[in-house]
Amino acid sequence: DKGPRASGDEYAPSGLTSRLGTRAGAEMIVSVVSSAPARPLVVSTLGSSGPRRAPWGRCHLSDQVVVRAGKYLGTRAVSTFSSHPRTVSAQQTQAPGLDEETVTRLRADTPGLEGFVERTSEAVAHFNNAGSSLPPKSVLDAQLEYLEREAVAGGYETVEERTEDLQRPYIAIAALLNCDPSEIAIGQSATSMWQAAFGCFDFRPGDRILTARAEYASNAIAYLQAAERTGAVVEFVPCDERGQLDALELERTIADKTKGPVRLVSVTHVPTSGGLVNPASAIGAVTSRHGIPYLLDACQSVGQMPVDVEEIGCDLLVGTGRKYLRGPRGVGFLYAREEFVDRTNAQPAMLDLHGAKWDSMGTYVPAPGAKRFEQYEVSFAAKVGLGVAAEYALALGVEGAWERIKWLAECARRRLEAIDGVTVWDVGEEKCGIISFSVDGVDSGDVRRWLGEHGCNVWTSKVAINTRAEYEAREESEDMPEEVIRASVHYFNAEWEVDKLCAAVEGLWIASLKADTGEIL
C-alpha cells in the first residue's frame, strides 16, 4: 500500500509514507522484505505482524528499522540472531554481545568461511577486516543478481527497474548514523566522498586546518596540498597520555588568537594502523561550541561500533562499504548535515549534472542536500550491495557486534603480549578491533607471509607512511618500527581463530630464535 509522500521525500522509496512521521512522536517500523524483481520497504506500526521474510539471498535476517517522526532510530531485531550483550565473568570463555549460536549462523552465512565452520587444520582465519572484510552471502547475491539483470536488460533500464532497491542504501545508512536519508550521498569510494567533502572548503592565507597526530596519510596529504595552494596552515593537535587526540588541547589550540582562524577540524575516528579510537564526541563538543566545521573520517568505525552523528556533532562524515560494514569494494558514502549545507551552501570542488542543474546559460543550481556531492557514474551493483550490507548490520545490531569485537581484540592483545619477542603497539582509552604488533628481529612482511602460510590473513601497516605524524612522535620515544602487523578481528571471528593466530606468531618467534642459534628448522 503506497501512501502519499510529503515534500522532501524524494530520497525515500514510495513505500515510505509522509517521511514516516504523520504525527508528532509517531513510531513506525520499516520491514525489509524480498519480492522479485523489486524489493519494497513495507511500513507497519510497531507491534504489527508485518512481513518477516529475509532480505536478499540466503540471509538469516529479517530486520525492522525503527523510525520516529522521520528520524531513524536503529532496529528492533525480529530475526534468529541475538545481539543482547551479556555479562561475562573472568571464568567464562563466552564472548559478550553475541551468543555462539548466532556466531555459528553468521559464519555459515559467509561464503568466505564455508568449509571451516567446523575447526580444521586447513582453515584460513580472516584477520584483515580493516582492509576488506568478508561479505555475507546476501550482499554477494544482491550484487550478482543486479549485474546479471544489467547484462540482460541494459544498464540504464535496470536503474529504472530497481529504483527502490537503489534507494535502500540511503535508508539503511541513515538508520546506522541516525540522520535523514537526504543527508546521505553515495559515490565511487570513500576517498572520492572525502575529497568531495574536503573540497567544499575555500581556504585563505592564514586559515588553520586542525587534525590529529594519528591522521591517515591520504587526508594529511590533502591538507598539505591545500595549504601549499592557498597559504593555509596545518596543525596537529597534541595527544593526551593515552595516545588519543586531547580535546582540552584542541580547545586551547582553537582559542589561540595569536594565529589565524580555524576553518576546519578534520579527524580520523579510527586510524588505520592500530586499536586507537579518537574521542569523536568530545571533539564535536569543542567544535560545536566554537562554530567550527567538523569532518570525520569514519571508514574504520562504521559497522564496527555505534556511530551516531547527532551524538558526535560532526558536520560531515565519510564511510566505506568494504571494511567493517562487510559490503562491496568500490563504493563509499558521505553524511552531510542539512543545516551545515544550507547555511554554508557547501559544494564539492567540481559538480556534474547529477549534483547540479544547469538552469540558464550563465547559472547553475546545486542539488538539494547531500545529493550535490554525488556524481552521475557509480557502480550500481555495489550501491545495491552496500544497502544490503547496511541492512544486515542493522538487523544484527551494531552494539552487540561491537561488544564481541572488543572482546576478541582484547583476547588477542593479551595472548600476543604474553609471547616473548612480541610488542603490541595499540594505544587509546578505548581500543577497537584492530591489533598492531611486531616480532623482534623479524621483518613485518616476513611475519605476514609466515602467518599466511599458517592459515591467518593479516596485513602490514607502514606506520612511517600511513600515520607519519604519530610515527615520528612514537619512534623517538618508544622506538616504534616503521612497519607493523595489523590483525583486525570481526564479530564472525571465533576464539579458536585467535588462538590459531597467536600460536602461529609464537611458532615464528621460536623459529627465529632457532635460526639465530643455527639450529635446523
C-alpha positions as CSV (number, residue, x, y, z in Angstrom):
1,D,0.0,0.0,0.0
2,K,1.8,3.1,-1.2
3,G,0.7,6.2,0.7
4,P,1.4,9.9,-0.3
5,R,4.9,11.3,0.3
6,A,5.4,14.7,1.9
7,S,7.7,17.3,0.3
8,G,11.3,16.4,0.6
9,D,10.7,12.6,0.4
10,E,12.3,12.2,-3.0
11,Y,15.1,10.1,-1.5
12,A,12.7,7.6,0.2
13,P,11.1,4.7,-1.5
14,S,7.4,5.1,-2.3
15,G,6.5,2.6,0.4
16,L,7.9,5.1,3.0
17,T,4.9,7.4,3.6
18,S,4.9,11.0,4.8
19,R,8.5,11.0,5.9
20,L,7.5,8.2,8.3
21,G,6.1,10.7,10.8
22,T,2.5,11.7,10.1
23,R,2.1,12.9,13.7
24,A,4.5,14.0,16.4
25,G,6.1,11.1,18.1
26,A,4.7,8.6,15.7
27,E,6.8,5.5,15.7
28,M,6.8,3.1,12.8
29,I,8.7,0.1,11.5
30,V,10.2,-0.4,8.1
31,S,10.5,-4.1,7.4
32,V,12.8,-5.2,4.6
33,V,11.1,-7.9,2.5
34,S,12.0,-9.9,-0.6
35,S,9.9,-9.8,-3.7
36,A,11.5,-10.1,-7.2
37,P,12.2,-8.1,-9.2
38,A,11.6,-5.1,-6.9
39,R,12.1,-5.4,-3.2
40,P,10.0,-2.7,-1.5
41,L,10.2,-1.4,2.0
42,V,6.9,-2.1,3.8
43,V,5.8,0.2,6.6
44,S,3.8,-1.0,9.5
45,T,3.1,0.2,13.0
46,L,5.0,-1.2,15.9
47,G,3.7,-4.5,17.1
48,S,2.0,-5.4,13.9
49,S,2.6,-8.7,12.2
50,G,4.2,-7.5,9.0
51,P,6.3,-9.4,6.6
52,R,9.1,-11.4,8.1
53,R,11.0,-12.7,5.0
54,A,14.7,-12.2,4.8
55,P,16.2,-9.6,2.5
56,W,18.1,-10.9,-0.4
57,G,19.6,-14.4,-0.9
58,R,20.4,-16.8,1.9
59,C,20.3,-14.3,4.7
60,H,19.0,-15.4,8.1
61,L,17.9,-11.9,8.9
62,S,14.6,-10.1,8.9
63,D,15.2,-6.6,10.1
64,Q,13.0,-3.8,11.3
65,V,14.3,-0.3,11.1
66,V,12.6,1.8,13.8
67,V,11.6,5.3,12.8
68,R,10.2,8.0,14.9
69,A,9.0,11.3,13.4
70,G,11.3,11.0,10.4
71,K,14.4,10.1,12.4
72,Y,16.0,6.7,12.0
73,L,16.5,5.2,15.5
74,G,18.0,1.8,14.8
75,T,16.5,-1.6,14.7
76,R,14.4,-4.0,16.7
77,A,15.6,-7.4,15.8
78,V,13.0,-10.0,14.9
79,S,15.5,-12.4,13.5
80,T,17.0,-15.6,14.8
81,F,20.1,-13.5,15.8
82,S,20.7,-12.4,19.3
83,S,22.5,-9.2,19.9
84,H,21.9,-8.6,23.5
85,P,25.2,-8.0,25.4
86,R,25.7,-10.3,28.4
87,T,27.9,-10.0,31.4
88,V,30.8,-12.5,31.2
89,S,32.8,-13.4,34.3
90,A,36.5,-14.0,34.3
91,Q,35.8,-17.7,34.4
92,Q,33.7,-17.7,31.3
93,T,35.0,-18.1,27.8
94,Q,31.8,-16.9,26.1
95,A,32.3,-13.6,24.4
96,P,29.8,-10.8,25.2
97,G,27.5,-9.3,22.6
98,L,26.6,-12.3,20.5
99,D,25.9,-15.8,21.6
100,E,27.6,-18.8,20.0
101,E,24.5,-19.9,18.1
102,T,24.4,-16.5,16.5
103,V,28.1,-16.6,15.6
104,T,27.7,-20.0,14.1
105,R,24.8,-18.7,11.9
106,L,26.9,-15.7,10.9
107,R,29.8,-17.9,9.9
108,A,27.5,-20.2,7.9
109,D,26.1,-17.1,6.2
110,T,29.6,-16.0,5.0
111,P,30.8,-17.7,1.8
112,G,34.4,-17.0,2.7
113,L,34.0,-19.1,5.8
114,E,32.2,-22.0,4.2
115,G,34.2,-25.2,4.7
116,F,35.6,-24.1,8.0
117,V,32.6,-23.6,10.2
118,E,34.0,-26.7,11.9
119,R,37.5,-26.3,13.2
120,T,40.0,-27.8,10.8
121,S,43.8,-27.5,10.4
122,E,43.3,-26.2,6.9
123,A,41.0,-23.3,7.9
124,V,42.1,-19.8,7.0
125,A,41.2,-17.3,9.6
126,H,40.4,-13.8,8.2
127,F,42.0,-11.0,10.3
128,N,42.2,-8.4,7.5
129,N,38.7,-6.9,8.2
130,A,40.2,-3.4,8.5
131,G,41.3,-3.8,4.9
132,S,38.5,-5.6,3.3
133,S,36.1,-7.8,5.2
134,L,34.3,-11.0,4.0
135,P,30.7,-10.2,2.8
136,P,27.6,-12.1,3.8
137,K,26.1,-14.2,1.1
138,S,23.1,-11.8,0.8
139,V,25.5,-9.0,-0.2
140,L,27.1,-11.2,-2.8
141,D,23.8,-12.4,-4.1
142,A,22.4,-8.8,-4.4
143,Q,25.4,-7.7,-6.5
144,L,25.5,-10.7,-8.7
145,E,21.7,-10.6,-9.4
146,Y,21.9,-6.9,-10.2
147,L,24.9,-7.5,-12.6
148,E,23.0,-10.3,-14.3
149,R,20.0,-8.2,-14.7
150,E,22.1,-5.4,-16.2
151,A,23.5,-7.9,-18.7
152,V,20.0,-8.8,-19.9
153,A,18.0,-5.6,-19.6
154,G,20.7,-2.9,-20.0
155,G,22.3,-0.7,-17.5
156,Y,20.0,2.4,-17.8
157,E,16.9,0.2,-18.0
158,T,18.0,-1.7,-14.8
159,V,18.3,1.5,-12.9
160,E,14.8,2.4,-13.9
161,E,13.5,-1.0,-12.8
162,R,15.4,-1.0,-9.5
163,T,14.7,2.5,-8.3
164,E,13.5,1.3,-4.9
165,D,16.5,-1.1,-4.4
166,L,18.8,1.8,-5.2
167,Q,17.2,3.9,-2.5
168,R,17.6,1.3,0.2
169,P,21.2,2.2,1.0
170,Y,20.2,5.7,1.8
171,I,17.6,4.5,4.2
172,A,19.8,1.9,5.9
173,I,22.9,4.1,6.2
174,A,20.8,6.9,7.6
175,A,19.5,4.4,10.2
176,L,23.0,3.4,11.1
177,L,24.1,7.0,11.5
178,N,20.9,8.5,13.0
179,C,20.2,11.0,10.3
180,D,17.9,11.6,7.4
181,P,18.3,9.8,4.0
182,S,18.6,13.2,2.3
183,E,21.8,13.8,4.2
184,I,23.5,10.8,2.7
185,A,25.5,10.8,-0.6
186,I,26.9,7.6,-2.2
187,G,29.9,7.5,-4.5
188,Q,32.6,5.5,-6.1
189,S,34.7,5.2,-2.9
190,A,35.3,6.7,0.5
191,T,38.2,8.5,-1.0
192,S,36.1,10.3,-3.6
193,M,33.5,11.1,-1.0
194,W,36.1,12.5,1.4
195,Q,37.6,14.6,-1.4
196,A,34.2,16.0,-2.2
197,A,33.6,16.9,1.4
198,F,37.1,18.5,1.9
199,G,36.8,20.2,-1.5
200,C,33.9,22.3,-0.3
201,F,36.2,24.5,1.9
202,D,37.7,27.6,0.3
203,F,40.8,28.2,2.4
204,R,42.6,31.5,2.6
205,P,46.1,32.5,3.7
206,G,46.5,32.0,7.5
207,D,43.4,29.8,7.8
208,R,44.1,26.8,10.1
209,I,43.2,23.2,9.5
210,L,43.4,21.2,12.7
211,T,43.8,17.4,12.7
212,A,45.0,14.5,14.9
213,R,48.5,13.1,15.2
214,A,47.3,9.7,14.0
215,E,45.7,11.2,10.9
216,Y,45.6,9.0,7.8
217,A,48.2,9.8,5.2
218,S,45.8,10.4,2.3
219,N,43.9,13.0,4.3
220,A,47.1,14.6,5.6
221,I,48.5,14.9,2.1
222,A,45.3,16.7,1.0
223,Y,45.6,19.2,3.9
224,L,49.2,19.9,3.0
225,Q,48.4,20.3,-0.7
226,A,45.6,22.7,0.2
227,A,48.0,24.6,2.4
228,E,50.6,24.8,-0.3
229,R,48.0,26.2,-2.8
230,T,46.2,28.6,-0.5
231,G,48.5,29.6,2.3
232,A,46.5,27.8,4.9
233,V,48.3,26.2,7.8
234,V,48.0,22.6,9.0
235,E,48.3,21.9,12.7
236,F,48.5,18.5,14.5
237,V,46.7,18.7,17.9
238,P,48.7,17.0,20.6
239,C,47.6,13.7,22.1
240,D,46.8,13.0,25.8
241,E,48.8,10.5,27.8
242,R,46.7,7.6,26.3
243,G,47.6,8.5,22.8
244,Q,44.3,9.9,21.6
245,L,43.6,13.4,20.5
246,D,43.4,15.6,23.5
247,A,40.1,17.6,23.5
248,L,41.5,20.1,26.0
249,E,44.5,20.8,23.7
250,L,42.0,21.2,20.8
251,E,40.2,23.8,22.9
252,R,43.4,25.6,23.7
253,T,44.6,25.5,20.0
254,I,41.3,27.0,18.8
255,A,41.4,29.7,21.5
256,D,44.9,30.8,20.5
257,K,44.1,34.2,19.0
258,T,47.7,34.9,18.0
259,K,47.1,32.7,15.0
260,G,44.7,32.8,12.1
261,P,41.1,31.5,12.3
262,V,40.4,27.7,12.5
263,R,38.4,26.9,9.3
264,L,38.2,23.2,9.8
265,V,38.7,20.4,12.3
266,S,39.2,17.1,10.3
267,V,40.0,13.9,12.2
268,T,40.1,10.1,11.5
269,H,37.9,8.4,14.0
270,V,39.8,5.1,14.0
271,P,43.3,5.3,12.4
272,T,44.4,2.6,10.0
273,S,47.4,1.3,12.0
274,G,46.1,0.2,15.4
275,G,43.4,0.0,18.0
276,L,43.1,3.7,18.8
277,V,39.6,5.2,18.8
278,N,39.8,9.0,18.8
279,P,37.2,10.8,21.1
280,A,34.8,11.8,18.3
281,S,32.1,13.1,20.6
282,A,34.4,15.2,22.7
283,I,35.9,16.7,19.6
284,G,32.4,17.5,18.4
285,A,31.5,19.2,21.6
286,V,34.5,21.5,21.2
287,T,33.8,22.3,17.5
288,S,30.1,22.9,18.2
289,R,31.0,25.5,21.0
290,H,33.2,27.4,18.6
291,G,31.0,27.0,15.5
292,I,33.8,25.3,13.5
293,P,33.1,22.8,10.8
294,Y,34.0,19.2,11.7
295,L,34.8,16.5,9.2
296,L,35.1,12.9,10.5
297,D,36.7,10.0,8.6
298,A,34.7,7.0,9.9
299,C,35.9,4.4,7.4
300,Q,37.2,2.0,10.1
301,S,34.4,2.7,12.6
302,V,31.0,2.5,10.8
303,G,29.9,-1.1,11.1
304,Q,32.4,-1.8,13.8
305,M,31.0,0.4,16.6
306,P,27.9,2.6,17.1
307,V,28.4,5.8,15.2
308,D,25.7,8.5,15.9
309,V,26.2,11.8,14.0
310,E,23.9,13.6,16.4
311,E,25.8,12.4,19.4
312,I,29.2,13.1,17.7
313,G,28.2,16.5,16.4
314,C,30.1,16.3,13.1
315,D,29.0,18.3,10.0
316,L,30.5,15.8,7.5
317,L,31.3,12.1,7.9
318,V,32.7,9.6,5.4
319,G,32.5,5.8,5.4
320,T,33.2,2.9,3.2
321,G,31.4,-0.4,2.3
322,R,34.4,-2.8,2.2
323,K,35.6,-2.7,5.8
324,Y,33.5,-3.4,8.9
325,L,30.2,-3.0,7.1
326,R,31.1,-6.1,5.1
327,G,29.9,-4.5,1.9
328,P,31.4,-4.3,-1.6
329,R,34.6,-2.6,-2.7
330,G,34.3,0.4,-4.9
331,V,31.6,2.3,-3.0
332,G,31.6,4.8,-0.2
333,F,29.2,7.3,1.4
334,L,29.1,10.7,2.9
335,Y,26.9,12.2,5.5
336,A,26.4,16.0,5.1
337,R,24.4,17.7,7.8
338,E,21.4,19.5,6.3
339,E,21.8,22.6,8.4
340,F,25.5,22.9,7.5
341,V,24.9,22.5,3.8
342,D,22.0,25.0,3.8
343,R,23.9,27.6,5.9
344,T,27.2,27.4,4.1
345,N,26.0,26.4,0.6
346,A,28.7,23.8,0.8
347,Q,29.6,22.3,-2.6
348,P,32.3,20.0,-3.8
349,A,35.1,21.4,-5.8
350,M,33.6,20.1,-9.0
351,L,29.9,19.4,-9.7
352,D,28.4,17.4,-12.5
353,L,24.9,17.2,-13.9
354,H,23.9,14.7,-11.2
355,G,24.9,17.1,-8.4
356,A,23.6,20.3,-10.0
357,K,21.1,21.7,-12.6
358,W,22.3,23.9,-15.4
359,D,19.2,26.2,-15.4
360,S,20.4,29.0,-17.7
361,M,23.3,30.0,-19.9
362,G,25.1,31.6,-17.0
363,T,23.8,29.9,-13.9
364,Y,23.5,26.5,-12.2
365,V,21.7,25.3,-9.1
366,P,23.2,22.7,-6.8
367,A,21.0,19.7,-6.0
368,P,19.4,19.8,-2.6
369,G,21.0,18.2,0.4
370,A,23.8,15.7,0.1
371,K,22.9,14.8,-3.4
372,R,25.1,17.6,-4.7
373,F,28.2,15.6,-3.5
374,E,27.3,12.7,-5.8
375,Q,28.4,12.1,-9.4
376,Y,26.4,10.5,-12.2
377,E,28.5,7.4,-12.6
378,V,28.8,4.8,-9.8
379,S,28.7,1.0,-9.6
380,F,25.0,0.5,-9.2
381,A,25.6,-3.2,-8.3
382,A,28.0,-2.1,-5.5
383,K,25.4,0.5,-4.4
384,V,22.8,-2.2,-4.0
385,G,25.3,-4.4,-2.2
386,L,26.1,-1.5,0.2
387,G,22.4,-1.2,1.1
388,V,22.1,-4.9,1.8
389,A,25.3,-4.8,4.0
390,A,23.9,-1.8,6.0
391,E,20.6,-3.6,6.5
392,Y,22.5,-6.7,7.6
393,A,24.4,-4.6,10.2
394,L,21.1,-3.0,11.4
395,A,19.3,-6.4,11.8
396,L,22.2,-7.9,13.7
397,G,22.7,-4.9,15.9
398,V,25.9,-2.9,16.0
399,E,26.0,-2.7,19.8
400,G,26.2,-6.4,20.2
401,A,28.7,-6.7,17.4
402,W,30.9,-4.0,19.0
403,E,31.0,-5.8,22.3
404,R,32.1,-9.0,20.7
405,I,34.7,-7.3,18.5
406,K,36.3,-5.6,21.5
407,W,36.3,-8.8,23.5
408,L,38.0,-10.8,20.7
409,A,40.6,-8.0,20.2
410,E,41.4,-7.9,23.9
411,C,41.9,-11.6,23.9
412,A,44.3,-11.3,21.0
413,R,46.2,-8.5,22.7
414,R,46.6,-10.3,26.0
415,R,47.8,-13.5,24.3
416,L,50.2,-11.7,22.0
417,E,51.6,-9.6,24.8
418,A,52.4,-12.9,26.7
419,I,54.7,-14.0,23.8
420,D,58.4,-13.2,24.3
421,G,59.6,-11.0,21.5
422,V,56.2,-9.6,20.5
423,T,55.3,-6.0,21.1
424,V,51.7,-4.7,20.8
425,W,51.6,-1.1,19.8
426,D,47.9,-0.1,20.4
427,V,47.1,3.0,22.4
428,G,43.9,4.8,23.4
429,E,41.5,4.8,26.3
430,E,39.1,2.5,24.4
431,K,40.6,0.2,21.8
432,C,38.8,-1.3,18.8
433,G,39.1,-4.5,16.8
434,I,42.4,-3.5,15.1
435,I,45.6,-5.0,16.8
436,S,49.0,-3.8,15.7
437,F,52.1,-5.7,16.8
438,S,55.7,-6.6,15.7
439,V,58.0,-9.5,16.3
440,D,61.5,-8.6,17.4
441,G,64.1,-9.1,14.6
442,V,61.6,-10.3,12.0
443,D,60.5,-8.1,9.1
444,S,56.8,-7.4,9.1
445,G,56.5,-8.7,5.5
446,D,58.0,-11.9,6.6
447,V,55.6,-12.1,9.5
448,R,52.7,-11.7,7.2
449,R,53.9,-14.4,4.8
450,W,54.5,-16.8,7.7
451,L,51.0,-16.2,9.1
452,G,49.5,-16.6,5.7
453,E,51.3,-20.0,5.3
454,H,49.8,-20.9,8.7
455,G,46.3,-20.0,7.8
456,C,45.9,-16.5,9.0
457,N,45.1,-13.5,6.8
458,V,46.7,-10.3,8.2
459,W,48.2,-7.2,6.7
460,T,51.1,-4.9,7.2
461,S,50.7,-1.2,8.0
462,K,53.5,1.1,7.1
463,V,53.2,3.4,10.1
464,A,56.0,5.6,8.9
465,I,53.9,6.4,5.8
466,N,50.3,5.8,6.8
467,T,50.3,7.8,10.0
468,R,53.5,9.8,9.7
469,A,52.9,12.3,12.5
470,E,52.2,9.6,15.0
471,Y,55.2,7.6,13.9
472,E,57.6,10.5,14.3
473,A,56.4,11.1,17.8
474,R,56.4,7.4,18.9
475,E,59.6,6.4,17.1
476,E,61.6,8.8,19.1
477,S,60.1,7.9,22.5
478,E,59.1,4.2,22.0
479,D,61.4,3.0,19.2
480,M,58.4,2.2,17.1
481,P,59.2,0.2,13.9
482,E,58.4,1.7,10.5
483,E,56.0,-1.1,9.7
484,V,53.8,-3.3,11.9
485,I,51.5,-6.2,11.5
486,R,47.8,-5.4,11.5
487,A,45.4,-8.1,12.6
488,S,41.8,-6.9,12.6
489,V,39.0,-9.0,14.1
490,H,35.3,-9.0,13.3
491,Y,32.3,-10.4,15.0
492,F,32.3,-13.5,12.9
493,N,35.8,-14.5,14.0
494,A,35.9,-17.4,16.5
495,E,38.1,-17.6,19.7
496,W,39.8,-20.6,18.3
497,E,40.9,-18.4,15.3
498,V,42.5,-16.0,17.8
499,D,44.3,-19.0,19.4
500,K,45.5,-20.1,16.0
501,L,46.9,-16.6,15.2
502,C,48.7,-16.4,18.5
503,A,50.1,-19.9,18.2
504,A,51.4,-19.1,14.7
505,V,53.1,-15.9,16.0
506,E,54.7,-17.9,18.9
507,G,55.8,-20.5,16.4
508,L,57.5,-17.8,14.3
509,W,59.3,-16.4,17.4
510,I,60.6,-19.8,18.3
511,A,61.7,-20.5,14.7
512,S,63.5,-17.1,14.6
513,L,65.4,-18.0,17.9
514,K,66.4,-21.3,16.4
515,A,67.6,-19.6,13.3
516,D,69.7,-17.2,15.3
517,T,71.4,-20.1,17.2
518,G,72.0,-22.0,14.0
519,E,69.5,-24.8,14.7
520,I,68.0,-26.6,11.7
521,L,64.3,-25.7,11.4
